[in-house]
Amino acid sequence: MEIDEAIRESDDRRLKTKYNNAIYVIRRALALYSVEEVALSFNGGKDSTVLLHLLRAGYFLHKREQSHSNGVLTDHEVAFPIRTIYFESPSAFPEINSFTYETATTYGLQMDIIRLDFKSGLEALLEAKPIRAIFLGVRIGDPTAVGQEQFSPSSPGWPPFMRVNPILDWSYRDVWAFLLACKIPYCSLYDQGYTSIGSVHDTVPNALLCVNNSSSSKEKFRPAYLLSDGRLERAGRAKKFSLPVCRPAYPAVSNGMISVDSNKNSTLTATVLGVGDEILFGTVEDELGPSLCRKLHSIGWSVSQTAVLRNDVDSVAEEVERWKSTNDVVFIYGGVGPLHSDVTLAGVAKAFGVRLAPDEEFEEYLRHLIGDHCTGDRNEMAQLPEGITELLHHEKLSVPLIKCQNVFILTATNVTELDEEWDCLIELTRSSGLLVLMEPFVSKRMTTNLSDVEAAQALSKLCFEFPDLYIGCYRKSRVAPLIISFEGKDQTRLESAVEALYKKFPARQISEAN
């Protein structure tokens, strides 16, 4: 079979893995259902084109195994009998219709053309045909993919059938790698800059593929397979406006915090979360949490909560969900990696109600970092929360920082690595406004040998006089002096509070801390 041969001759290890996984799903479905009980939903797009040829290969391998012919069968001896469903829409591109009918003729598809809406059409089809499972070209990242697995029953309220998703874990890069490696014909719109095709009313060429040509008034676009960032595949899914598609690039709207006037005397709050059973067991002393608190303090942020969480997806999800809505930013560290105990990314995804999806750009960074050990199919670090992840690039970092809306996921495992990540984050902040840099806190510390009871009343009154300052007390031990800590952003107010403290206590009973 030409598809199977092309993949076996390819040097792309990732593509081979994706192909083998998809073929496994297809052959498993063909073992569970008879050919009369399955169907293919085909719409002429790139994903369903990939699915069609995977099904052709999967059916050939399935049939060969049944016949025990050890590869004697040829493509011509194995006709493709799987019923194909095409929902024809009056708003479809003419090129899509033409490609669909040409494909049906070329490969001898038994095509049912439905001109009703998707749900009504399915109900009518399933009443007339004994179909129990439908192969779909759904990929993670598609709007309809949320909650689906490779085998997923239809949603409540829909006619009952099994949704089979062989390419659920494929990326945009995987789709084009397969089409190009196997030299498969695809709809001509993809050579005109379209990267994701809907209807004629909501689809335009992807502006990221626009070629500026001053000598011609007509806009030109590069082919879809040249789009470098697959996460921007749906950038052309927008209403058509009278404005030209090729227009000056405007700064992207950050999906994080809203800008705050740093001149206002407001305080932004952050939560710091660590993930690690080793910290809770007392095996390892947590140094990153206190260090991160000091760093936030240095840019004028107030840390409202710190916590160390178990290596448990639900524990991470619960805390992130709680604090991301009540604080301006959440920082989380630990539990990021490919081990079974590394649950941070999954927890963050669950907190936002999304699923983990393969990120081809992040995987490329990991591939350069760890070489051939990164095969793509089982690398959990290459899966990021879908639809909410932003990669923050810096030349000093081997892999980008990970930002999910107002949650920053740090990969540092020690203070030295944290210092490097923090310095890069601050540099990125100055150029793109990721965080608001506030006036840093100033502090003053005094000591006294008075007992807690003797100091309590005077300090309570001081707190009422200076409500804009944080006035705290602590002892390093019961026999050590009491340390009185003043924190605030107004140096004058802080000095006034210290002067008032001297008045409340005799000078001999209070002094500056070293």
N, C-alpha and C positions, 0 to 999 in steps of 0.2 A: 504494500500500500504506500503510495507516494508520500503521504503526510508522515507516516511512521518512519520511513526511510530518511526523510529530510531532517527530522528531529534527531535521529540516531547519528547522522553525519555532522550535526551542529556541534560547535565548540562551546556553546553557551550552557554551562552547567545549571544555571538557575532555570533556564527555559526547559531543559530536560526534566528537572524536578517538577516544575509546574505541570508540564505535559503528562508525566507519569501519574501525578496525583489526580489530574482531571480524568484521565483514561480509567483509573481505578474507580472513580465515582460512577462513570458511565457504565462500565462493565458490571458494577455492583447493581445498578438500576436495572440493567438488562437481565440480570440473574433473578431479580425480584419480580419483574413484570414481563409479560409477553410483549412481543413487538406490537401487537394490536392494541395494547393497553398504554402505550407511551406515545408522546407527541413532542414536536419541537416548535417552540414559539420563535418565529423568524421575522425580523423587521427591516432587514437590509443594512443595519448599522454594523460597525466594526465588531462589537462584542458578539452579536448573534452570528456574524460571519465566522468568527473564530469557533463558536460553539458548533456550527454546522459541520465544519471540517474535523473537529474533535470527535463528533458523533460518527462521522463517516469512518474515521480511523478506529474508534472504539467498537463500532459494529463489526467492522472487518476482523479485528482481533478476536472479538467474541465469537463470530461465526467460524473462524479458523480453528479456535479451540474446540468448538462443538464438533467440527468435522474430523478432528484429529489428522488433518492433512499435512501438518508440519510445514506450513508456508507454501503449499502447492497452489492454493487458491490465488487467483489474480483479481485485480480490481473489477474487471468486466464480469467476472463470475459471481460477484457479490453485489447485487443491486441494493440500493439504499431504500428500505421499505418503510422507514419511520415517517409517520404522518406529519406534515408541516402546516402550521397555522400562521396565516398572515392577516393581520388586522389592517385593512386598507382604509386610509383616512383621507378625506378631501383636502386636508391641510398638510399632507405629506409633500416633501420635495419631489418633483418629477423624476429627478435622478435616482431617488430611493426606490420609487415604483419600478423604473426601468431596470435597475440593478437586480431587484428582487425577482422579477419575471425572467430575466436572463439567467439568473442563478438556478431557478427552478427548471428551466429548459436544459441547461448544461448538465445538471446532476440528476435529472429525472425525478424531481421531488413530487410527491403526492401532496399537492397544496390545497388546503381549504382556505378560501378567501372569505373573510368575515368583514362586513361593512357596518356592524353594530358597534356599540361601545364595548370595551374589554370585558366587563362583567356580564352584560347581557349576551354577548357573543359566546363566552365560555359556557354559560348556562345552556344555551341552545346546542352547542357542540357536544357537551357532555351528556345531554339527554339523548342525542342521536348516535353517539359513538361510545364504545366501552373504554374510554380513556381514564386511566387511574393516576398517571404521572405525566408531568410536562417538564421538559428540559428548558431552562431559562438562562439567558446570558447575563445574569445579575452579578455585579462585582461589588465588593465592599467599597463604600464610598458613594454608591448610587443611593438616591433618596429612598428607594424601596428596599434597600438591603438590611436596614436596621432590624435586628432580631432574627434574621434568617440564618440557617445553617445549610450545609450541603444538601441535606434532606429536611424539608420543612413542610408540614401540612399547610394547606391554604388557610387564610385568615377566617375568623368567625364571620358569618354572613355571606361568605362566598361559596360557590359550589365546591364540594369536597374533591380534592385531588392532592397529590404529593408534588411539591415544587422541588425539582432537582437542579442544583446550582453547581455544576462542575468547575466553573471559573470564579467562584466566589472570592478566593484569595488572590486572584490575579490583579496586577497593577496595570496602569496605562502602558508602562514600558513593556510588560509581558505580552500584552495584546499585540503591540506593533512588532515585537521581536518574533512572535509566532507567524504573523502574516507575512513578514519580509523573509524570514528563514525558509518558509514553505512556498514562497512565491505565489501567494493566494490572491486572486483578483478581489478588489474591494470597491466600494462606491466611489465615484470620481470626485464627490464633494470633499473627500479627505485630502485630495491633492490641491484643493482650492482654499485651504486654511481652516476648514471646519474640523473641530476636534471632538465635539459632542453634538449629535444631530437630534433635534426635536421636530417641531413643526415649522412651517415657513413663517409663522407669526412670532416665534420666540427664539429663533436661532440666527446668529450671524457668524461670520468667520472670526476666529480667535485673534484679537488685536495683537497678541504677543507674537504672532507669526507674520505680521505685516512687514512688507519690504518697502521702505521709502524710496520712491523713484520720482525724482523731480522732473524728469523728462517726459513723464506720462501722467495724465490726470487720473487714469484708472488705477485703483488700488490693486496691488499684487500681494499674494501670500505664499508662504512656504508650505510644504506638505505637513500634514498633522503629525507624522512620525518624527518631525524635527522639534516638537515641543519639548523643552528640556525638563520642565517641572510638571509631572503628571497630576499634581494636586490642582493645577489650573486648567484641567481638561474642560471644565464646564464654564470657563470664562466667557465663552461665546453664547451661553444660554441667557440672553437678555432680550428685552423688547427692542425692536428696530426703531431707531430714531433717525431724524433727518441729518444729524451730525455725522461726519465721516467716521468710519471705524478706526482709521489711523489718526489718532489725535495725540497731543502732548500727554506724556505720562504725568499723572497727579499723584501726590504722596498718598500711600495707602492708609486707610483708616485703621488704627490699631484696634485689635479686638480685646484689649486689656483695659487699663484705667482711663478715666476721663481726666484731662489736664486740669490742674488746679493752680490758681494764682499763688505762687510761692511767697508773695509779699504779704498775703493774709496770714494772720497768726492762727492757722488751722493745723491740726495734727492728723497725719495719716497713720493708720494702724495696720499692723501685719501680724500674722500667725506663723509660727515656726514649728514644723512637725518633723520629727525624726522617725524612721521606720527601722526596727531592728530588735529581734528577740535577744540578741547578744547584749544589748544595752540593758534590757529589762532583767536578764539573768544576772547582771553584774559582771559578766565576763569582760566587757569592754566599757571603758569610761567614755561618755559622750563629750567630745570636745567641739564638735561642729555647731551644736545648738547655741552654747554661750558665745562662741565666736561670731556667729551670724547675728545674734542679738546686738553685740557691740557694733557690728558693721552697720546695721540698720539705724542704731542710735546715732552713729556718726553722720548720717545724711538726714537727720531730723525726723525719723520715723519712730513711732511708739509700738513696741511689741506687746500685744494684748494677751497673748496665749502662747505657751510652748508645751509640747507634749511629745512623748515617745510612744509609738504605737507598735503593736504586734505585727509580725509578718503574716498578715491576714487581709485579703482583699476587702472584706466587709468592714473591718476596722478602719482601714485607710479611707474607704469611700464615705463612711459615716462622718469622720472628722473633717475631711475636705469639704463635704457637702455642708456641714454645719458652719464652717468658718469662712468659706469663700463668699458667702452672701452677707456676712456681718463684718468683714474686714476688707480693706482695700486690696490687700495682696496676701497670698499664702505661699510660703516657701516650704518645700518638702525635700528631704534628702534621705538617702539610704534606700535599700530595697529596689535598686534599679539594675537590671541585668538579666541574663538568660537562665539563672538558677531557679529551682522550684520555689525557693523562698523569696524571690524578687517579685514583689507584688504591687509596687508603687504605681506603675503605669496603668495596670488593670484597675486599681482602686480609684485613680483619678478619672479614668474613663467611666467607671460606674457612677461616680459622683455627679458627672455631667449628663448621665443617661445616654452615652454613646458607646460604641464598641471599639476595640482595638483593630486597627487596619494596617496592612503592610505599607510602609512609607519608603518608596524606592530611593528618594534622595538621601534619607538618613541611612539606609542600608549601604549606599555607595560609600558614605563616610566610614561605616563600620568595616566594609570590605577592604578599604585602604588601610584601616587600622589593624585588622587581625587576619587579613589575607584570605586564603582559600578555606579557612575554617568557617567563614561566613557564607553559607550556601543559599540562604534566603528562605528556605522552607520551614526551618525550625528555629530561626533566630528571633527570639521573643523581643530582643531589644530593638529590632527593626519594625516592630508594630507599635504604633502610637495612637492615642485617642483620635478618632476620625472627625474631621470637620472643625476641630477647635484648636489644632496644634499649629504653632508657629515655631520654626527653627531659627534661632538667633546665631548668626554666623560671626565669627571673629578669627582673624588670622592666627592668633596665638593658641586657639583651641583646636585639638585634633578632631573633636566632634562638636556640633553646635549645642548651645543651651536649648532646653525645651521649655516652651511657654504654652500653657493651655488656658486661654483667656486671662484671668488674674491669678493663675497658679503657676509658679516657677518650680520646675523639677531640676534639682541639682544632682549631678553625678559624682561629685567630690566624695572621696572616702577618707580624707584627712585634711588637716588645717592648711597645709601647703597648697593642695589642690583647690580648696575652697577660696583661698586668697587669690589664686589665679582666675578662677571663675568669677569672683566678685569684681576684681579689677576690670575684667573684660565686660562685665555687665554694666559697670559704671561708664566705661568708654562708649558702649553702645547707647546708653541712656543719654549721654551728652549729644549724640548725633541724631538719635531718633525718638527720644522722649519716652522710653519704655517705663521709666519710673520718674516720679516727681522728686527732684532733689530739693529738700527743704533746708531751712536754716538748721545747722547742727545743734544738738543740745549742748549746753555748758553745765558744768557741775562743780560742786564744792563739797568737801567733806570735812567735818569737824569731829572731835572726840571729846568725851567727858567720862570721868570716873563715877559720876552720880549713878545711883541705882535707877532701875526702870521706873519705880514708883515716884522718885524725886523728879525725874525728867518729864514724866508723862503729861502733867497739867500744862507746863509752859509750852511744850511742843504742840499740844492740841490747840492752844490759843494761836500759836504761830501759823498753823495750817489755815485757820479762819482768816488771818490777816493777809495771807499770800495764797489764795486759792488757785492761782495760775501756775504755781510751782509744785513740783512733786517733792515732798519732804518725807523721807523715810528713815528708818532706824534699823540697825542690826548689830549683832555681836558675833565675832569669830569664835568666841567661847564664853562661857558664863563668867570667867574670871578676867576676860579681856575688857578694855574700855568700850563704851557704847559709841558706835559710829553713827553720826547724823549726816544724812545725805541730802543735798539740795540739787534738784535737776530742773532745768528750764531753758528757754530760748532767749530770754531777755537778761543780759548780763547785769543791767542796772537793777532790775528787780531782785536778782539773785544776791547782789551785794547788799541791798537793803535788808533782805531777809537775814543774812549773816550778821549784819549790824544789830538787828533786833534781837537776834539770839544772844549776842554778847550782853545786851541790856538785861535780858531775863536771867542770865546766869553770871555769877561773878567770873571775872576773867581767869582767875586761878583754877576754875573748875571746867574750863573749856579751852580747846586749842585746835589749831588746824591739824588735820591728819597728814601723815607723811605719804 
